[in-house]
Amino acid sequence: MKDLFENFGLYLDYYELTMAQGYFLSGRHILKANFDYFFRSNPFGSGYTCFAGLGDFLELLQMFKFGSEAIDFLKSKGFKDEFLDYLKEFRFKGNIFSAKEGEIVFPYEPLIRV
């Protein structure tokens, strides 16, 4: 399964990568930051949602990296070498706070805080 995720770092949008490079080039990557994962509306028109998938999220986060193909692709898009060197070595080191599996959650409520 790990080979499947060799370039897992590209499973996000271009805007997020450009913002990450901006943070990096301004030196903000060394500062602590918080990011919340939430949703805007309940699926299927229901009044609530049951939180699930934390184990999968944590497993994917452990495998999150930028392989050589991803680095080459980003280089072709004009990303700076200093930032790409940082991404080559990037592994998540931080804290995760989340709702409990099976807990009832609502729109705009932080499900996962990184």
DSSP file (Angstrom, degrees, kcal/mol; ACC not computed):
  #  RESIDUE AA STRUCTURE BP1 BP2  ACC     N-H-->O    O-->H-N    N-H-->O    O-->H-N    TCO  KAPPA ALPHA  PHI   PSI    X-CA   Y-CA   Z-CA
    1    1 A M     >        0   0    0      0, 0.0     4,-0.8     0, 0.0     3,-0.3   0.000 360.0 360.0 360.0 -30.4    0.0    0.0    0.0
    2    2 A K  T >4  +     0   0    0      1,-0.2     3,-0.9     2,-0.2     0, 0.0   0.873 360.0  55.8 -63.5 -36.3    2.9    2.4    0.7
    3    3 A D  G >4 S+     0   0    0      1,-0.3     3,-1.5     2,-0.2    -1,-0.2   0.855  99.9  61.5 -62.4 -33.3    4.0    2.3   -3.0
    4    4 A L  G 34 S+     0   0    0     -3,-0.3     3,-0.3     1,-0.3    -1,-0.3   0.793 108.0  43.4 -60.8 -28.6    0.4    3.4   -3.9
    5    5 A F  G X< S+     0   0    0     -3,-0.9     3,-1.8    -4,-0.8    60,-0.3   0.048  72.4 121.1-109.1  24.7    1.0    6.6   -1.9
    6    6 A E  T <  S+     0   0    0     -3,-1.5    61,-0.6     1,-0.3     3,-0.2   0.857  90.4  29.4 -56.2 -36.9    4.5    7.5   -3.1
    7    7 A N  T >  S+     0   0    0     -3,-0.3     3,-2.1    -4,-0.2    -1,-0.3  -0.124  78.5 133.5-115.0  35.6    3.3   10.8   -4.4
    8    8 A F  G X   +     0   0    0     -3,-1.8     3,-2.1     1,-0.3    58,-0.2   0.723  57.4  77.9 -60.1 -23.1    0.4   11.3   -2.0
    9    9 A G  G 3  S+     0   0    0     56,-2.4    -1,-0.3     1,-0.3    57,-0.2   0.687  85.4  62.3 -61.5 -18.1    1.6   14.9   -1.4
   10   10 A L  G <  S+     0   0    0     -3,-2.1     2,-1.8    55,-0.2    -1,-0.3   0.443  72.0 100.1 -87.8   0.9   -0.1   15.9   -4.7
   11   11 A Y  S <  S+     0   0    0     -3,-2.1     2,-0.3    -4,-0.1    -1,-0.2  -0.299  74.4  69.8 -82.7  54.4   -3.5   14.9   -3.5
   12   12 A L  S    S-     0   0    0     -2,-1.8     2,-0.2    -3,-0.0    -3,-0.0  -0.922  91.2 -81.9-154.4 175.2   -4.4   18.5   -2.8
   13   13 A D    >>  -     0   0    0     -2,-0.3     4,-1.5     1,-0.1     3,-0.5  -0.485  32.1-115.2 -93.2 162.2   -5.0   21.5   -4.9
   14   14 A Y  H 3> S+     0   0    0      1,-0.2     4,-2.5     2,-0.2     5,-0.2   0.846 112.9  60.2 -58.6 -39.0   -2.6   23.9   -6.5
   15   15 A Y  H 3> S+     0   0    0      1,-0.2     4,-2.5     2,-0.2    -1,-0.2   0.910 102.7  52.1 -57.6 -43.9   -3.7   26.8   -4.3
   16   16 A E  H <> S+     0   0    0     -3,-0.5     4,-2.3     1,-0.2    -1,-0.2   0.892 110.4  48.6 -61.8 -39.3   -2.7   24.9   -1.1
   17   17 A L  H  X S+     0   0    0     -4,-1.5     4,-2.3     2,-0.2    -1,-0.2   0.902 110.8  49.3 -68.1 -40.4    0.7   24.3   -2.5
   18   18 A T  H  X S+     0   0    0     -4,-2.5     4,-2.0     2,-0.2    -2,-0.2   0.895 112.6  48.3 -66.6 -37.5    1.3   27.9   -3.6
   19   19 A M  H  X S+     0   0    0     -4,-2.5     4,-2.6    -5,-0.2    -2,-0.2   0.898 109.8  52.4 -66.8 -40.0    0.2   29.0   -0.1
   20   20 A A  H  X S+     0   0    0     -4,-2.3     4,-2.6     1,-0.2    -2,-0.2   0.910 109.2  49.7 -61.9 -41.6    2.5   26.5    1.5
   21   21 A Q  H  X S+     0   0    0     -4,-2.3     4,-3.2     2,-0.2     5,-0.2   0.907 109.4  52.1 -63.9 -40.1    5.4   27.8   -0.5
   22   22 A G  H  X S+     0   0    0     -4,-2.0     4,-1.6     2,-0.2     6,-0.3   0.923 110.2  48.0 -60.5 -44.6    4.5   31.4    0.5
   23   23 A Y  H  <>S+     0   0    0     -4,-2.6     5,-2.1     2,-0.2     6,-0.9   0.935 114.5  47.5 -58.5 -46.6    4.5   30.3    4.2
   24   24 A F  H ><5S+     0   0    0     -4,-2.6     3,-1.7     1,-0.2    -2,-0.2   0.946 111.0  48.3 -62.2 -50.8    7.9   28.6    3.7
   25   25 A L  H 3<5S+     0   0    0     -4,-3.2    -1,-0.2     1,-0.3    -2,-0.2   0.764 111.7  50.6 -66.0 -24.9    9.5   31.5    1.8
   26   26 A S  T 3<5S-     0   0    0     -4,-1.6    -1,-0.3    -5,-0.2    -2,-0.2   0.439 116.8-113.7 -90.5   0.9    8.4   34.0    4.4
   27   27 A G  T X 5S+     0   0    0     -3,-1.7     3,-1.0    -4,-0.3    -3,-0.2   0.528  82.8 122.9  82.9   5.9    9.8   31.8    7.2
   28   28 A R  G > < +     0   0    0     -5,-2.1     3,-1.7    -6,-0.3    -4,-0.2   0.648  51.5  82.0 -76.1 -14.2    6.3   31.0    8.7
   29   29 A H  G 3  S+     0   0    0     -6,-0.9    -1,-0.2     1,-0.3    -5,-0.1   0.701  87.5  56.6 -65.0 -17.6    6.8   27.3    8.3
   30   30 A I  G <  S+     0   0    0     -3,-1.0    -1,-0.3    -6,-0.1     2,-0.2   0.562  92.7  88.0 -89.5  -8.3    8.7   27.2   11.6
   31   31 A L  S <  S-     0   0    0     -3,-1.7     2,-0.2    -4,-0.1    -4,-0.0  -0.585  86.8-106.8 -87.8 151.8    5.8   28.8   13.5
   32   32 A K        +     0   0    0     -2,-0.2     2,-0.3     2,-0.0    -2,-0.1  -0.546  44.1 176.1 -74.5 142.9    3.0   26.8   15.1
   33   33 A A        -     0   0    0     -2,-0.2     2,-0.4    81,-0.2    -4,-0.0  -0.969  21.6-139.6-144.0 157.1   -0.3   27.0   13.3
   34   34 A N        -     0   0    0     -2,-0.3     2,-0.4     2,-0.0    79,-0.0  -0.959  15.0-175.0-120.2 139.8   -3.7   25.4   13.7
   35   35 A F        -     0   0    0     -2,-0.4    79,-2.9     2,-0.0     2,-0.4  -1.000  11.1-150.4-133.5 136.3   -5.9   24.2   10.9
   36   36 A D  E     -A  113   0A   0     -2,-0.4     2,-0.5    77,-0.2    77,-0.2  -0.869   2.6-151.2-108.8 139.0   -9.5   22.9   11.3
   37   37 A Y  E     +A  112   0A   0     75,-2.8    74,-3.1    -2,-0.4    75,-1.3  -0.939  35.6 145.8-104.8 126.4  -11.2   20.3    9.0
   38   38 A F        -     0   0    0     -2,-0.5     2,-0.3    72,-0.2    -2,-0.0  -0.913  39.0-124.9-149.3 172.9  -15.0   20.8    8.9
   39   39 A F        -     0   0    0     70,-0.3    69,-3.2    -2,-0.3    70,-0.2  -0.887   9.2-142.8-124.5 160.3  -17.9   20.4    6.6
   40   40 A R  S    S+     0   0    0     -2,-0.3     2,-0.3     1,-0.2    -1,-0.1   0.730  78.1  15.4 -98.1 -25.3  -20.5   23.0    5.6
   41   41 A S  S    S-     0   0    0     65,-0.1    -1,-0.2    66,-0.0    67,-0.0  -0.998  78.8-103.7-150.0 150.1  -23.7   20.9    5.3
   42   42 A N    >   -     0   0    0     -2,-0.3     3,-0.9     4,-0.3     7,-0.1  -0.436  45.1-108.6 -70.0 143.6  -25.0   17.6    6.4
   43   43 A P  G >  S+     0   0    0      0, 0.0     3,-1.8     0, 0.0     5,-0.2  -0.389  95.3  13.3 -71.5 151.8  -25.2   14.9    3.7
   44   44 A F  G 3  S-     0   0    0      1,-0.3    -2,-0.0    -2,-0.1     0, 0.0   0.679 123.8 -74.7  60.8  21.5  -28.6   13.8    2.4
   45   45 A G  G <  S+     0   0    0     -3,-0.9    -1,-0.3     1,-0.2    -3,-0.0   0.672  89.2 149.8  70.9  16.7  -30.4   16.7    4.0
   46   46 A S    <   -     0   0    0     -3,-1.8    -4,-0.3     2,-0.1    -1,-0.2  -0.243  55.8-121.7 -79.4 172.1  -30.2   15.1    7.5
   47   47 A G  S    S+     0   0    0      1,-0.1     2,-0.3    59,-0.0    -1,-0.1   0.530  87.8   9.6 -91.0  -7.9  -30.0   17.1   10.7
   48   48 A Y        -     0   0    0     -5,-0.2     2,-0.3    58,-0.1    58,-0.2  -0.953  64.7-131.6-158.9 173.3  -26.6   15.6   11.9
   49   49 A T  E     -C  105   0B   0     56,-2.0    56,-3.2    -2,-0.3     2,-0.6  -0.982  16.5-130.8-135.3 146.4  -23.7   13.5   10.8
   50   50 A C  E     -C  104   0B   0     -2,-0.3    54,-0.2    54,-0.2     2,-0.2  -0.883  30.3-126.6 -98.6 120.4  -21.9   10.6   12.5
   51   51 A F        +     0   0    0     52,-3.0    51,-3.3    -2,-0.6     2,-0.3  -0.459  43.2 153.4 -70.8 132.4  -18.1   11.1   12.6
   52   52 A A        +     0   0    0     49,-0.2    47,-0.0    -2,-0.2    49,-0.0  -0.985  35.5  58.4-153.1 155.0  -16.1    8.3   11.1
   53   53 A G     >  +     0   0    0     -2,-0.3     4,-2.4     3,-0.0     5,-0.2   0.531  51.8 130.6 105.5   8.9  -12.8    7.7    9.4
   54   54 A L  H  > S+     0   0    0      1,-0.2     4,-2.7     2,-0.2     5,-0.2   0.912  75.6  52.6 -61.4 -42.6  -10.2    8.9   12.0
   55   55 A G  H  > S+     0   0    0      1,-0.2     4,-2.2     2,-0.2    -1,-0.2   0.914 110.6  47.3 -59.8 -43.8   -8.1    5.8   11.7
   56   56 A D  H  > S+     0   0    0      2,-0.2     4,-2.6     1,-0.2     5,-0.2   0.918 111.3  52.1 -62.8 -43.6   -7.9    6.1    7.9
   57   57 A F  H  X S+     0   0    0     -4,-2.4     4,-2.5     1,-0.2    -2,-0.2   0.928 110.6  47.2 -58.1 -46.9   -7.0    9.7    8.3
   58   58 A L  H  X S+     0   0    0     -4,-2.7     4,-1.8     2,-0.2    -1,-0.2   0.885 111.6  50.9 -65.1 -38.7   -4.2    9.0   10.7
   59   59 A E  H  X S+     0   0    0     -4,-2.2     4,-1.1    -5,-0.2    -1,-0.2   0.928 112.5  46.1 -63.8 -44.7   -2.9    6.2    8.5
   60   60 A L  H  X S+     0   0    0     -4,-2.6     4,-0.7     1,-0.2     3,-0.3   0.883 108.9  55.6 -65.7 -38.1   -2.8    8.4    5.4
   61   61 A L  H >< S+     0   0    0     -4,-2.5     3,-0.7     1,-0.2    31,-0.5   0.874 104.5  53.6 -62.7 -37.1   -1.2   11.3    7.4
   62   62 A Q  H 3< S+     0   0    0     -4,-1.8    -1,-0.2     1,-0.2    -2,-0.2   0.809 112.4  44.7 -66.4 -29.0    1.7    8.9    8.4
   63   63 A M  H 3< S+     0   0    0     -4,-1.1     2,-0.3    -3,-0.3   -55,-0.3   0.493  82.9 125.3 -92.0  -4.4    2.2    8.1    4.7
   64   64 A F    <<  +     0   0    0     -4,-0.7    28,-0.3    -3,-0.7     2,-0.3  -0.384  34.2 128.3 -64.2 119.7    2.0   11.7    3.5
   65   65 A K        -     0   0    0    -60,-0.3   -56,-2.4    -2,-0.3     2,-0.6  -0.973  58.3-112.9-160.6 169.3    5.1   12.6    1.5
   66   66 A F        -     0   0    0     21,-0.6   -59,-0.2    -2,-0.3    24,-0.1  -0.938  34.7-156.8-113.3 107.4    6.3   14.0   -1.8
   67   67 A G     >  -     0   0    0    -61,-0.6     4,-2.4    -2,-0.6     5,-0.2  -0.152  36.2 -92.0 -75.4 176.4    8.0   11.4   -3.9
   68   68 A S  H  > S+     0   0    0      1,-0.2     4,-2.5     2,-0.2     5,-0.2   0.852 126.0  53.4 -62.5 -36.3   10.6   12.2   -6.6
   69   69 A E  H  > S+     0   0    0      2,-0.2     4,-2.3     1,-0.2    -1,-0.2   0.908 109.9  48.4 -64.3 -40.6    7.9   12.3   -9.3
   70   70 A A  H  > S+     0   0    0      2,-0.2     4,-2.6     1,-0.2    -2,-0.2   0.915 111.5  49.5 -64.8 -43.0    5.9   14.8   -7.3
   71   71 A I  H  X S+     0   0    0     -4,-2.4     4,-2.3     2,-0.2    -2,-0.2   0.921 111.4  49.0 -62.6 -44.3    9.0   17.0   -6.7
   72   72 A D  H  X S+     0   0    0     -4,-2.5     4,-2.0     2,-0.2    -1,-0.2   0.906 111.4  50.1 -62.1 -41.5    9.8   16.9  -10.5
   73   73 A F  H  X S+     0   0    0     -4,-2.3     4,-0.8     1,-0.2    -2,-0.2   0.936 111.5  47.4 -62.1 -46.8    6.2   17.8  -11.4
   74   74 A L  H ><>S+     0   0    0     -4,-2.6     5,-2.0     1,-0.2     3,-0.5   0.862 108.9  55.0 -65.0 -35.1    6.2   20.8   -8.9
   75   75 A K  H ><5S+     0   0    0     -4,-2.3     3,-1.7     1,-0.2    -1,-0.2   0.906 104.3  54.2 -62.3 -40.6    9.6   21.9  -10.2
   76   76 A S  H 3<5S+     0   0    0     -4,-2.0    -1,-0.2     1,-0.3    -2,-0.2   0.714 104.0  56.8 -66.7 -18.8    8.1   22.0  -13.8
   77   77 A K  T <<5S-     0   0    0     -4,-0.8    -1,-0.3    -3,-0.5    -2,-0.2   0.392 125.6-100.0 -92.6   1.8    5.4   24.3  -12.4
   78   78 A G  T < 5 +     0   0    0     -3,-1.7    -3,-0.2     1,-0.3    -2,-0.1   0.590  64.7 157.6  95.5  10.9    7.9   26.8  -11.1
   79   79 A F      < -     0   0    0     -5,-2.0    -1,-0.3     1,-0.1     2,-0.1  -0.434  49.0-100.2 -68.8 146.6    8.1   26.0   -7.4
   80   80 A K     >  -     0   0    0      1,-0.1     4,-2.3    -2,-0.1     3,-0.2  -0.344  19.7-126.8 -71.6 144.3   11.4   27.2   -5.8
   81   81 A D  H  > S+     0   0    0      1,-0.2     4,-2.5     2,-0.2     5,-0.2   0.866 108.7  56.5 -58.9 -39.1   14.2   24.7   -5.2
   82   82 A E  H  > S+     0   0    0      1,-0.2     4,-1.6     2,-0.2    -1,-0.2   0.909 109.9  45.4 -61.3 -41.2   14.4   25.6   -1.5
   83   83 A F  H  > S+     0   0    0     -3,-0.2     4,-2.4     2,-0.2    -1,-0.2   0.903 111.8  51.5 -68.1 -41.8   10.8   24.8   -1.0
   84   84 A L  H  X S+     0   0    0     -4,-2.3     4,-2.1     1,-0.2    -2,-0.2   0.872 106.9  53.7 -64.9 -36.8   11.1   21.5   -3.0
   85   85 A D  H  X S+     0   0    0     -4,-2.5     4,-1.0     2,-0.2    -1,-0.2   0.899 109.3  49.4 -62.1 -39.8   14.1   20.5   -0.8
   86   86 A Y  H >X S+     0   0    0     -4,-1.6     4,-0.7    -5,-0.2     3,-0.6   0.923 110.0  50.5 -63.4 -45.1   11.9   21.0    2.2
   87   87 A L  H >< S+     0   0    0     -4,-2.4     3,-0.7     1,-0.2   -21,-0.6   0.852 100.7  63.6 -64.2 -34.4    9.1   19.0    0.7
   88   88 A K  H 3< S+     0   0    0     -4,-2.1    -1,-0.2     1,-0.3    -2,-0.2   0.865 114.2  33.2 -56.4 -36.5   11.4   16.1    0.0
   89   89 A E  H << S+     0   0    0     -4,-1.0    -1,-0.3    -3,-0.6    -2,-0.2   0.446  90.1 129.5 -99.2  -2.6   12.1   15.6    3.7
   90   90 A F    <<  +     0   0    0     -3,-0.7     2,-0.3    -4,-0.7   -24,-0.3  -0.320  22.4 161.2 -64.9 130.4    8.6   16.6    5.0
   91   91 A R        -     0   0    0    -26,-0.1     2,-0.1    -2,-0.1   -26,-0.1  -0.977  47.3 -97.9-139.8 142.0    6.9   14.3    7.4
   92   92 A F        +     0   0    0    -31,-0.5     2,-0.4    -2,-0.3   -28,-0.0  -0.390  42.4 172.2 -64.9 129.8    4.1   15.4    9.6
   93   93 A K        +     0   0    0     -2,-0.1     2,-0.3     2,-0.1    -1,-0.0  -0.875  38.7  83.1-135.8 101.6    5.2   16.2   13.2
   94   94 A G  S    S-     0   0    0     -2,-0.4     2,-0.3     2,-0.0    20,-0.0  -0.949  72.5 -72.9-173.5-169.3    2.3   17.7   15.1
   95   95 A N        -     0   0    0     19,-0.4     2,-0.4    -2,-0.3    -2,-0.1  -0.835  30.1-156.8-111.1 147.7   -0.7   17.2   17.3
   96   96 A I        -     0   0    0     -2,-0.3     2,-0.4     2,-0.0    18,-0.2  -0.991   8.7-177.5-124.5 129.5   -4.1   16.0   16.2
   97   97 A F  E     +B  113   0A   0     16,-2.4    16,-3.6    -2,-0.4     2,-0.3  -0.982  20.0 158.9-120.9 138.2   -7.3   16.7   18.1
   98   98 A S  E     -B  112   0A   0     -2,-0.4    14,-0.2    14,-0.2    13,-0.1  -0.966  43.9 -87.8-152.4 167.0  -10.6   15.2   16.8
   99   99 A A        -     0   0    0     12,-2.2     2,-0.2    -2,-0.3     3,-0.1  -0.346  57.6 -99.3 -65.4 160.1  -14.1   14.2   17.4
  100  100 A K    >   -     0   0    0      1,-0.1     3,-2.3     4,-0.1   -49,-0.2  -0.568  44.1 -89.6 -83.4 149.4  -14.5   10.6   18.6
  101  101 A E  T 3  S+     0   0    0      1,-0.3   -49,-0.2    -2,-0.2    -1,-0.1  -0.353 116.0  16.8 -54.7 131.9  -15.4    7.8   16.2
  102  102 A G  T 3  S+     0   0    0    -51,-3.3    -1,-0.3     1,-0.3   -50,-0.1   0.357  92.0 139.4  85.5  -6.3  -19.2    7.6   16.1
  103  103 A E    <   -     0   0    0     -3,-2.3   -52,-3.0   -52,-0.2     2,-0.4  -0.441  59.0-113.3 -72.0 144.2  -19.8   11.0   17.7
  104  104 A I  E     -C   50   0B   0    -54,-0.2     2,-0.3    -2,-0.1   -54,-0.2  -0.652  42.5-178.3 -78.3 129.8  -22.6   13.1   16.4
  105  105 A V  E     -C   49   0B   0    -56,-3.2   -56,-2.0    -2,-0.4     6,-0.0  -0.857  13.1-148.1-130.1 163.5  -21.2   16.2   14.7
  106  106 A F    >   -     0   0    0     -2,-0.3     3,-1.7   -58,-0.2   -67,-0.3  -0.865  36.3 -72.1-131.5 160.6  -22.7   19.3   13.0
  107  107 A P  T 3  S+     0   0    0      0, 0.0   -67,-0.2     0, 0.0    -1,-0.1  -0.166 115.0  13.7 -53.8 145.5  -21.8   21.6   10.1
  108  108 A Y  T 3  S+     0   0    0    -69,-3.2   -68,-0.1     1,-0.2   -70,-0.0   0.405  93.0 127.0  67.3   1.5  -18.9   24.1   10.8
  109  109 A E  S <  S-     0   0    0     -3,-1.7   -70,-0.3   -70,-0.2     2,-0.3  -0.745  72.3-108.4 -83.6 130.1  -17.9   22.2   13.9
  110  110 A P        +     0   0    0      0, 0.0   -72,-0.2     0, 0.0     3,-0.2  -0.427  37.5 179.1 -60.8 121.8  -14.2   21.3   13.8
  111  111 A L  S    S+     0   0    0    -74,-3.1   -12,-2.2     1,-0.4     2,-0.4   0.849  73.7  15.4 -87.6 -42.3  -13.9   17.6   13.2
  112  112 A I  E     -AB  37  98A   0    -75,-1.3   -75,-2.8   -14,-0.2     2,-0.5  -0.999  66.5-163.4-135.3 131.2  -10.2   17.4   13.2
  113  113 A R  E      AB  36  97A   0    -16,-3.6   -16,-2.4    -2,-0.4   -77,-0.2  -0.975 360.0 360.0-116.6 123.1   -7.8   20.1   14.4
  114  114 A V              0   0    0    -79,-2.9   -19,-0.4    -2,-0.5   -81,-0.2   0.346 360.0 360.0-106.0 360.0   -4.2   19.9   13.2
